[in-house]
Amino acid sequence: MTVVYHTAAVATRWAFRRVSSSLTVEGAHHIPESGPFMVLPNHESFLDPFFLLAFSPRPLHAMTKSTQFSFPPVRLGLSQVLAFPVRRYRTDAQAVRVVLRTLDEGKGVCIYPEGERSWDATVQRFRRGTLRVMLEAGVPVIPCGMSGIYDLWPRWSRRPRRGPPLVLRFGEPLHFGPFEDRFERDAALPEAEALLLDRIRELSGEAERCRSWDDEDAAIEALLGEEQGGG
C-alpha cells in the first residue's frame, strides 16, 4: 500500500461519514487475510471506487477506464491508489494480463462487472470479458453490494448530494474454476453469471426492493379485485 493510498483511504472515510446520515460496512471479514482475491461490486456512482478504497480491509487494484489516464497528473494519482487502465467496449489483452499478474502476486483486484455506472440504481447485465477472466483466475471472488451511493451522486446529476444512508456489504467468497480451457469457461459462464448476479442483487438491496414492489403490486391487484367483485 502506498502512502497516497493510505492517505486517500483515511480522507475518504472521513468524507463519507460527513455526508451520510449513517454508514454501515458489513462482511469485511469475508475478505481473505492473505492471498489473491477479486472483488466484484455493483456500480451505482462515480463515487463507488472511493467508497471501496475507504472501507476495504485490504488494498484493491481497481480496473479503471483508460480515458481517465489521459491527463498526466491524474494518471500519476490513479497509479498511486493502485488503479490500472482498461479500454472499454473491446477485449483489452493488456488489462487482462495485469489482472492475472496482480492476482499471481497475491493481491486483490476490483472489477465492476457491469462495465459502467447504472442510470437507475439497478444492476445491469455483466460484461462477458470480466466473467471469463474471473473463471480463468480461479481465485476467491467476493461479491459486493453498495446502496445509497446512487442517492448520493447518481450518474445523471452534476454534483453530489448530502444525507442518504450508505451501506457497503461484502458477501461470502464464491469459488469458480480455474478453467484454463476456453470451451470450459464458456460452458461454465451462464451458471457463474446467474449466481454472481443473484448475490450482488441481494447484497445491494435490489432484490429486497423488488420483493417489496411485488408485494405492493399484489396488494393493489387484490384490492382492485375486491372492488370489482363488490361492484
C-alpha positions, 0 to 999 in steps of 0.5 A: 500500500502506498502512502497516497493510498493510505492517505486517500483511504483515511480522507475518504472515510472521513468524507463519507461519514460527513455526508451520510446520515449513517454508514454501515460496512458489513462482511469485511471479514469475508475478505481473505487475510492473505492471498489473491482475491477479486472483488466484484461490486455493483456500480451505482456512482462515480463515487463507488471506487472511493467508497471501496478504497475507504472501507476495504480491509485490504488494498484493491487494484481497481480496473479503471477506464483508460480515458481517465489516464489521459491527463498526466497528473491524474494518471500519476494519482490513479497509479498511486491508489493502485488503479490500472487502465482498461479500454472499454467496449473491446477485449483489452489483452493488456488489462487482462494480463495485469489482472492475472499478474496482480492476482499471481502476486497475491493481491486483490483486484476490483472489477465492476462487472457491469462495465459502467455506472447504472442510470437507475440504481439497478444492476445491469447485465455483466460484461462477458470479458470480466466473467471469463477472466474471473473463471480463468483466475480461479481465485476467491471472488467476493461479491459486493453490494453498495446502496445509497451511493446512487442517492448520493451522486447518481450518474445523471446529476452534476454534483453530489448530494448530502444525507442518504444512508450508505451501506457497503456489504461484502458477501461470502467468497464464491469459488469458480474454476480455474478453467484454463480451457476456453470451451470450459469457461464458456460452458461454465459462464451462464451458471457463474453469471446467474449466481454472481448476479443473484448475490450482488442483487441481494447484497445491494438491496435490489432484490429486497426492493423488488420483493417489496414492489411485488408485494405492493403490486399484489396488494393493489391487484387484490384490492382492485379485485375486491372492488370489482367483485363488490361492484 
